[in-house]
Amino acid sequence: MAPQIHTYDTIIVGAGGAGMRAALEASKRSRTAVLTKLYPTRSHTGAAQGGMCAALANVEDDNWEWHTYDTVKGGDYLVDQDAAEIMCKEAIDAVLDLEKMGLPFSRTPEGKIDQRRFGGHTKEHGKAPVHRSCYAADRTGHMILQTLYQNCVKQDVEFYNEFYVLDLLLHTDADGTQHAAGVVALELATGEIHIFRGKAVILATGGFGKVFKTTSNAHTLTGDGMGIVWRRGLPLEDMEFYQFHPTGLAGLGILLTEGARGEGGILRNADGERFMERYAPTIKDLAPRDIVARSMVLEVRDGRGAGPNKDYVYLDLTHLPAEQIEEKLPDITEFARTYLGVEPTTELVPVYPTAHYAMGGVPTNIAGEVLADNDTVVKGLYAAGEVACVSVHGSNRLGTNSLLDINVFGRRAGINAAEYTEQAELQPLPGEPEQAVVSMVEGLRTSTGHERVAALRAELQTTMDQNAGVYRNDETLAQAEKDVKELQRRYRDVAVQDKGKRFNTDLLEAVELGFLLDLAEILVIGARNRTESRGAQAREDYPTRDDVNWQKHTMAYREKDGDGGYKIRLDYKPVIVTRYQPTERKY
């Protein structure tokens, strides 16, 4: 049966914070569709807890230049500084826009938006911590998601819920210029294939945390947007940089917000020592996430870990007033009680780093336009949020800058895409544009292979946890690379047990595993190639930052290898430096 064809001006893939912020702008000026494999308010933005930074100066003196400096320094000088300046300048209006939309921020006694401290955010260029994070208790992402969705409904944005986008359609002109032509999606309710034609496509599909076993990411974060771009021959940038959040519930990875430390929480080892005083004497527990995560791992390695296996440290909130914890941190206290049986107002909470956020992704410029190389724009194709690499986070994202990123660059992508559609034409579709998706889906559905998705995914996540985690070296990365290649070989023999079409989650997970295997390989090869430690990339065999050879972005390209397969080619892109030259990163 021929697929249904839908035609819009702007097509947005993903209904998290970035996708819906883009939709609010694009739908004002162009006919817009939002495609999402989840119901919009189940998107992962809703899991973000701690806040969204902006130099409002509601609690103490602050300005956007200090915020920019912190972002650049926190990203270990791999941040493109023009993008950081835009983000930090536009942060103030981004927060006020959400307030006007109805977001219920926590308030000061005077009625202003309240602000709390957060890791890596300082005043006067690093002199002391600063209150910069605007928050709604510890449910900030949830409130942003609900607020944006309500405003999208108010604005009559068209949603296609539970439509899983599996391919990106591109058209290449006679002169070699590439244009976005649309996407191909699988309707989960029916198993039918749909083609969406559009003048502009915005990718806002989130990250790929499920390559790791211990992760704060939802089961659905499988890098679909990065994967479809990669398979269409477009590059991915800085994929070796994957952030581990310091405070995941030990053994589970469920996130406890950095806002807990912003409210005064303290990390302690088994001896009760506030160990961050040794690693970051100025801002202690509020150092950037990469520094805190490594410090925690070192405490455990050096024998100061807690618990029966001495494999975690503690988050101490017991010195804070119980009413402050219940008011400011209601969700994480409930998580501690529910999942670990710990009462955080009177007991120490066991924590350990958890895979959290991809700094790398689809390369874009500051307009949100996707790049086919260091300079060439793919006309009509945009990306925003965690799927994109603008690169505003460099090698290590500061806490709260993700909710800021999705609002600032989601908005910019939506505005620029809508402007583009006003003068662009629909691009011709290739013959049988659905064929690649039909072949993939039916190949998996009808396979009689012997491999099972769950077993392969578990093996992938185990080797990534063990060999490409907080600390890495050539030996562990070589092992991860070998394991991933073997899993890719076995994936060719994978089969699903559910042969049906309606809501086939078995098939869905098989497709997602294919994307995860692709992205894991890029991460590991990029990490192995980068012979330095910078931000979230901590190489035990190359423990220092090397600005002479490595202050540059990694660009990964997928190329045919001559044997019917493909290989990964690595290239580089210079970091954009405007005012902050690399210096020693002291906190």
N, C-alpha and C positions, 0 to 999 in steps of 0.2 A: 504494500500500500504506500502511495506517495506521501511524503511527510507534509504536515501543515506548514504553510509559510506565513509569517507575520511580518509586517513592515512598520518600522518606527524611525524617528529621527535619531534618538539617542537610546542605546541599550546599555543598561548597567547590570553587571554581573556581581551579585552579592548584596545582601541587605543588612549588613552591619552598620557601624557608625559612618564609615567612609562612603559606603554605597548610598545610604539614605541622605547623608549631607549633600552628596553630589546630586541626588534625585531632587532635592528641594530647590536647587539652583537650576538644573537642566530643565525641569518640567515647567518653569516659568516661561521658557522661550522655545521649547521644542517638545514634540510628542515623545514621551519617555516611557520606557518599560523597565522594570526592575525584575531580574530573574534571580531566584535564590533556591538553593537545595533544602533550606530550612524555612519554617515560618519565621518572618522577620525578627520578632522579638525573642527568638531562641538563638540569634546570632551571638558570636563569642564576645562581642563588645560588652554584652551584659555581664560578663564575668569580671570585668575590670573593677577594682575596688577603691583604690586609694585617692584618686583625684586627677585633676587636669590643671597643669601649671600655667600661670599667667602673672605678670608683674603688676598686679592691681594695686599693690601697696595698701591694702585694707587693714593689715595688722601691723606692719612695720615698713620702713622705707625700702623701696625696690625699684628697679627699672629694667627694661627689656634688654639692655646691653649686658647687664650682669647675667641675665638668663641665657643670652647667646654664648657668653664666655663659658658658662657652666656646661652648656650643651656640647660645645666644641671640645673642651677639656675632658668632659665625661666620656665622649666618644673617642678619646685617645688620639685626637688630631687626625682622624680619618673622615671627619664630618666635612661635607661641602658647605663652606661657611656662608655663601650667598643664600642657600636654602635655610640654614639655621637662623639667619637674620630675618628672613621673611616670616618664618614660623613664630619666632619670639616677638616680633613686632605685631603680627596679626593675632597673637594669642589673646590680647586684651579684648578685642572686638569679638573674637570667637566665643569667649566665655559670656560676654554680655549678650550676644545673639541668643545663646542657649537660655539665658535668664529670661529674655523677652519672650522666648517660645514657651516658657512655663516651667523650666527645670527647677525643682525644689532644692536649691543649694542649702547646706547648713549655713547658719547666720551668726554674726557677732551680736553682742547685746545691743549694738546700735542699729542692727538690721542690715548691715552690709554682708556681702558674701564672705564667709569665714575662710581662712587659709591656714594650712598646717605645714610643718616642715616635711621635707622629703629628701631622699638620698641624693647627694651630689649637687643640690641646689644651695647656693651661697649668696652672700651680699659682698659688695666691694671686692669682686674678683677673688673669692676664695677665703676671705678673712673669717667668716663665721656662717653657720647655717641660717637660712632665712625662711620665713613663712610665705610660701608661694603657691602651694597646691590648693586649688579651689575644689571643694568636695561636697558630696551629699552622703554623710555618714561614711560607711564603707561599701556603699552601693552606687558609686558614681557612674560607672559604666552602664549599669542597669537603668539608671535614671536618664542617662543620655540616650540610650536605645529607645526607651519608651517615649521620651519627648520627641525625638526625631520621627518615630513611627506615627505618633499622633498628628504631627504636622504634615507628614506625607499624606495621611488619610484626608486631612483637612484640605489639602491641595489637590486631591484626586489623582495622585500618582498611581499608575497601573502596576500592580504586582502580579508576577507569576510565581506563586509559592510552590515549592517542591518540584522545581524544574532544574535539573542538574546539567549545567553547561559542560560539554565534553570536547568541544572543538571551537577554534577561532578561525573564521573565514577571512582570508586576505586576498586582495587583488593586486597584481603587479603590473604597472604601466609599461609601455614600450621603452621608456627611459629608465626603467628599473625602480621607480618609486613605488613603495608599498602603501596600500590603503586598507583600512579596516572595512570589511564588507558585511560583517554580521557574526553570528554564533550559531552553533548547533547544540540543542539541548534534549535531554531525555526527561520526559514527564513521568515522575515516579509513580503516580496514581494509576497510569494506564500502560506504561512501558513503551509509549509511542515516541517517535522522534519528531522534533519541531525545528524548523529553521527560522531564525529571527534576522531579518535584514535591517541594517541601520547605516546611517551616515557616519555615526560615531559610536564607539564601544568604550565603556569605562570598566576596567577590572577592579573589583574591590572585594576579593575573595579570601583575604586573611592569610594566615601563616601555615606552617607545616609541622607543628610540634609533635605530631604523632609518629615521627621517625624515632622518637625516644620513648622509653618505657615509663620513666618517672617524669611526668610533665603536668603542668597546670592547664594544658590545652584540652579542649573538648575533643571527643572522639571524631568529630567531623573536620578537624583542622588538618587536612591532608594535602595542602598545597596545590589544589586543583588549578587555580589561575596561573601560578608559576609553571605548572606542568603542561598546560595547553600551549602557553607561549613558547616553552622550551621545545616542544614537539613540532612547532611550526617554524623552528629555525631561528628564533629570536634569542638574544643572550640573557643571562642572569648575572647579577652583580653581587659581589661580596657574600656569597653563600656560606663561606666558612665561619662567619661570625654569628653564632647562636648564643643568646643570652640565657644564663641560668639564674632564676630568681632565688635569692638567698633563703627565703622563709617559706618553703613548702612543708606541709605536715610530714614528718619523718615517715618514710616507707610508703607514702601515698601520693605525694606531689601536689595535693590540694593546696591552693594558694592562701597564704595569710599576708595581707597587704603590708607593704612598706609603711603605710600610714600608722601601723602599730608602733613602729620605731619613731615615726614622726610625732606621735602622741607621748613618747617618752619610754617606749619599750627598750629593753636592753638584752643583748645577746650574751649568754654566759656558757662557759664550758663545764665539764663535770666537776671541776674544783670550785665552781661558783664565781670564777674570775670574769670580769668584763673584758674579754680578750681583744675587742676592737681598739682599745686604747693603745695596744702595741702596734697595730697595723695602720691606723689612721688617727694619730693623736689629736688632730684639730677637730674633726667632725665625727669621729668614732663610729657609732652604729649607723650614722647617716652618710657613710661613704658611698660612692657609686656601686651598683650591684655587682659588677665583675670583681671588685676588690673585696667586698664582703663575702661573696660566694667562695672565692679562693681562700680567704682567711678561715672560713668555717671548715673547708676540706682539710686545710693544714692542721687545724686543731685536732681533728679526728685522726689524721695520719700520725700526728706526734703523740698519740696516746691520751689525749685529753677529752676524747669523746665520751658521751654519756650513754646510759642504757645498758642492757644486758650484753650487747655486742659492741658497745662503745662506738657506735656508728652515727651519732647525731649530736647536736648541741641544743641549748635551750633558748627560748624566747621568754623573757621575764617581764610580766605585766603586773606582778603582785604588789608593787610599790605604788601603783596608780590607784586613785579612788575608784571603787567599783562602779559608781554612777557614771564616771567619765568613760570607762570601758564600755558599759552597756549603751551609752548614748552615741559615742563616736565610732565604736567598732562592734555593732551588734551581730553582723554576719560571721566574722571570723571567730568570735567567742562561741557562737553556736557550732561552727565547724569543729572547733577543738573539743567541745563536749560530745558532739555526735559521733565523730570519726575516731577520736582517740580516748574518749572517756575522761578528759582532763578538764578541770574547772580553772579557767585562766585567771580568774580574780584571786585565787589562792594557791594555784599550782603552776609550776614551770611547764611550758609547752614544748615538746620535742619537735625540732625543725631541722631541715637539711635542704640544700639547693635542688631546685626542680627546673627542668627545661621549660622556657617561658616565651621567648620572643625571637623572631628572625630579624636581624638588622638588614640582611640582604634581600634581594628579590628582583622584580622586573625593573630595569633601569628606566628612570624618567628624568625629564628636566623640571624646572621649577613651575612650569605651566601644567605639569601632570602628563605631558606627552611621552609616550613610550619610545625608546630609542632602539634602533636596529644595530647600532654600533656606538662609538663614543660621541658621534655628532648627528647621525642621520635619524630624523623623526619618521616614525610610521604614521602616516596621515590618518587622522580620525581615531587613533587608538590611544587611550589614556589609562592610567592606573593610579590608585591612591590607597593609603593605609598600609597594613603589614605586607600585602602582596607586592608593594612597590618599594624601590630603593631610590630615594631622591638625592643624595644620601644625607638625611638630616640626623641620623643616629650614629653614623660612623661605625666604629667597631664595638660600641656599647651604648645602648639607649639609657638615658636617665629616666627614672620612674616618673610617671604622669605625662611624659612627652608623647606617649602613644595616643592617648585620648586627644591630645592637642593636635598631633599629626593628622589624625583622621578628619578632624573638623576643619583645619586650615587647608590641607591639600585635597580633601574631599570636596570642599567648597570650590577651590580653584579649578579642579578637574571638571566639575559640573558646569561652571561658568564658561570655561574655555571650550568644552565639548559643544555646548549649546550655541556659542558664537560660530564655531566651525560649521555646524549643521545649517546655519542660515545661508551659507554660500557654497556648500558642498553638494554634490550629487550622489545618489545611490550608486554603489559600485556593482559591476556585473558579478554574478555568482559563477563559480566553476561548475562544470557539468557534474551532476549528481553530488552536490555539496555535502550531503549527509553520509556519503559512502564510507568514509573513515570511521565514523561513529558506529554505523550499522555493523561494519566488519568487526570492530572491537567488541561491541556489546554481544553480538550473536556468537562470535568466537568464544567468548567466556561462557555464555549461556549453554552452548551446545557441546562444550569441551568434555571429553571423557578422560581427562588427565587424572593423575593420582595425587597431586599436591593440593593442600588445603590452605585457604587464605589465612585463617587464624594462626596456623602453625608458622607460616612464612613471616607474617607480621610480628609475631612474638620473637622469632629469631633475629629479625631486623632490629627491633627495639632493644633487645638484649645486647647485641654487639655495638650498637650506637651508644648506649649507656656506658658500657664498659670501656670502649675504645675511643670515643669522640666526645667525651663529656667535658667537665670543667677543666681538667688537665689532660693534655695530649702529648704524644711524642711520635716520632716516625714509626716506631715499632707498632704502637697501638693503632695508628692510622692506617698502616699497611695491612694490619689484620682486618680492620673494618672494611677497607677497600676490597680485600679478597673475599670477605664474607658477603658483601653487597653484590659483587659480581656473580658469585655462586647463587645467591638468592634470585638475581635477575634471570639466570639460566633456568632455575627451577620454576620460576614464575611462568615460563612458557608452557609448563605442563600443569598449570593450575586449573581446577574445575570448581564450579559452584554446585551445591546440592539442590538449591531451589531453581527449577527450570521455568518458573512462571514469569509473568510480565508485570503484574500489579504489585507495587510496593516491594520489589525484590531487593531487600537490604543485603542479602548474600552477594548478589551481583554488584550492588553499589560498593560494598567493601572490597570486592575484587578489583574494581576500577580504581578505587582510591589507593590500594596497595601499589598498583603500577606507578602512580604518580610519586608515592613515597619512595619507592626504590630509585626512581630517576633522581629525585632531589637529594637523597642520602648520598648517592654517588658523587654528585657535584660538590656537596658539602665536604666530604672526606677528601676528595682530590684537591680541592682548593685549600683545605687546612694543611694537607701534607706538603703542598707546594710552597706555602707561606712560611718561610723559615725565620720566624720571629714570634715574639709574644706581644700582643696589642689588644687592649680591651678584652672582649670575651674569648679571644684566641690565646690560650695559655699553653705554650710549648715548653715542656720540661727540658727538652734538648736545645732549645733556643730561648732562654728565659728573658732576654732583653728586647726592647723595642728598637727596631732598626730603621730610622728615618731616611738614611741614605739610600737604601735599596727597596724599602717597603712602604713608604708613605705614598701609596697608590692603591686604587681600587682594583680588585680582581674581576675580570670579565670572562665568563665561561660561555663557550660556543659549542653547539652540537653539530658535528660534521660527519659525513659518511666516511667509512674506513676502507672502502673498496671490496669488502667481503660481504656486503649486504647488511652490515651492522653500522654502528656509529661509534665515534670516539669523542672525547671531550678535549677541546683546545682552549687553553687559557691565554688571555691577553690582559692588558692593563689600561687604566684610565687615570689621568692625574687628578689629585684632590684639589678642589677649588679653595684657595686660601685668600682671604680678604684682609683680615687684621690681626689674627692670632697665630703666630708662629709656634711650632711645637716646642714645648718646654718639658722639664721633668714634672711628672704628675704626682704631686704631693698633696695629701689631705690631712 
